[in-house]
Amino acid sequence: MTIHERRRNPVPGTPDPESGRAARRRRRSERVAVDLQARIADTSTIVDLRDLTPDGVSFDSPVAIEPGTRVVLLTRVCDSRGERRDIALPVVERWTRHGHRHHRVGAEFAGVDDATRALLSEYCAQVMSSHESHRWRHAASDSTGVD
């Protein structure tokens, strides 16, 4: 199979590069890298959240999640006052990259209420601000030699 044929007919189970580009064009908000954990409701399965938007999430799961599967992720985020808030995030799996130790899952929120979506937007803005502040501090310390 030539590389051109592979692009048109990717190997089953591998992400289609065109779908990634299309997803980025469709995405309504910027992804925010996070370091959170969540539990899949009604299970003891813990997943590591990797990035978050008010519209969806990607996470690493120790168990495979079938295409189109709906699950609820239970996690905590801080609001603007720094208070930890428990939230339930109903999601539907949109893509999965199968790995040796975990499966990277991309999911879209399905039925998140307005209050939770607002909290997610607030949280993402806080995390982005923190990332930007860290970059500025890091750039300043690199240029001055001071940490």
C-alpha positions in Angstrom: 0.0 0.0 0.0 1.4 3.4 -1.0 1.4 6.4 1.4 -1.3 8.0 -0.7 -3.5 4.9 -0.4 -2.8 4.8 3.3 -4.1 8.4 3.6 -7.3 7.5 1.9 -7.7 4.2 3.7 -6.0 4.5 7.1 -5.1 1.4 9.2 -8.1 0.5 11.3 -7.8 1.9 14.9 -5.5 4.7 13.9 -6.6 8.3 14.0 -7.4 9.9 10.6 -5.3 13.0 10.3 -8.1 14.7 8.3 -10.6 14.1 11.2 -8.2 15.9 13.6 -7.9 18.9 11.3 -11.7 19.0 10.9 -12.2 18.7 14.7 -9.9 21.7 15.2 -11.9 23.7 12.7 -15.2 22.7 14.5 -13.9 23.3 18.0 -15.6 26.4 19.5 -13.1 27.0 22.3 -9.4 26.5 22.8 -8.2 23.4 24.5 -6.7 23.9 27.9 -4.1 21.4 29.2 -5.2 20.1 32.7 -3.8 17.8 35.3 -7.0 16.4 36.8 -8.4 13.0 37.6 -12.0 11.8 37.2 -13.9 8.6 38.0 -16.2 7.0 35.5 -19.6 6.9 37.3 -20.8 3.6 38.6 -17.3 2.1 38.3 -14.0 2.3 40.2 -12.2 3.3 37.0 -10.0 6.4 37.4 -9.0 8.4 34.3 -6.5 11.2 33.8 -8.0 14.3 32.2 -5.5 15.7 29.7 -7.3 18.7 28.1 -10.6 20.4 28.6 -12.8 22.9 26.9 -16.4 24.0 27.8 -17.5 21.6 25.0 -15.4 18.4 25.6 -12.5 16.6 27.1 -9.7 14.2 26.3 -8.5 11.7 28.9 -6.3 8.6 29.3 -8.3 5.5 30.3 -6.9 2.2 31.5 -9.9 0.5 29.8 -11.0 0.8 26.2 -14.2 2.8 25.5 -16.2 1.8 22.5 -17.1 4.4 19.8 -20.2 6.3 20.7 -20.2 5.1 24.3 -21.8 7.5 26.8 -20.2 7.7 30.3 -20.3 10.2 33.1 -17.0 11.6 34.5 -17.0 12.7 38.1 -14.3 15.2 39.0 -13.6 18.4 40.9 -12.6 21.8 39.7 -12.0 25.1 41.5 -14.3 28.1 40.9 -13.1 31.7 40.8 -13.1 31.9 44.6 -10.8 28.9 44.8 -13.6 26.6 46.2 -13.5 23.0 45.0 -16.7 22.0 43.2 -17.8 18.5 42.4 -19.1 18.1 38.9 -20.6 15.4 36.8 -19.7 15.5 33.1 -21.8 13.3 30.8 -19.7 12.6 27.7 -20.0 10.7 24.5 -16.8 9.1 23.1 -15.8 10.6 19.7 -12.4 9.0 19.1 -10.0 6.7 20.8 -6.2 6.1 20.3 -5.3 2.7 21.7 -2.0 2.5 23.5 0.0 -0.1 25.3 -0.8 1.1 28.9 -3.8 3.4 28.3 -6.3 4.6 25.7 -6.4 8.3 24.9 -10.1 9.2 24.5 -11.7 12.3 23.0 -15.2 13.0 24.2 -17.9 15.6 23.7 -20.1 16.8 26.5 -23.6 15.5 26.1 -26.3 17.2 28.2 -24.1 19.4 30.5 -26.3 21.9 32.2 -25.7 25.7 31.9 -24.3 26.1 35.4 -21.7 23.3 34.8 -20.8 24.7 31.4 -20.3 28.2 33.0 -18.1 26.6 35.7 -16.0 24.8 33.0 -15.6 28.1 31.1 -14.5 29.8 34.3 -12.1 27.0 35.2 -10.6 26.9 31.7 -10.1 30.7 31.7 -8.3 30.4 35.1 -6.0 27.6 33.9 -5.2 29.5 30.7 -4.4 32.6 32.7 -2.2 30.6 35.0 -0.4 29.0 32.0 0.2 32.5 30.5 1.4 33.9 33.8 3.8 31.0 34.1 5.2 31.5 30.6 5.7 35.2 31.3 7.5 34.4 34.6 9.6 31.7 32.9 10.5 34.0 29.9 11.4 36.8 32.4 13.6 34.6 34.5 15.3 33.3 31.3 16.1 36.8 30.2 17.3 38.0 33.6 18.9 34.9 34.9 16.7 35.2 38.0 14.1 32.6 39.1 
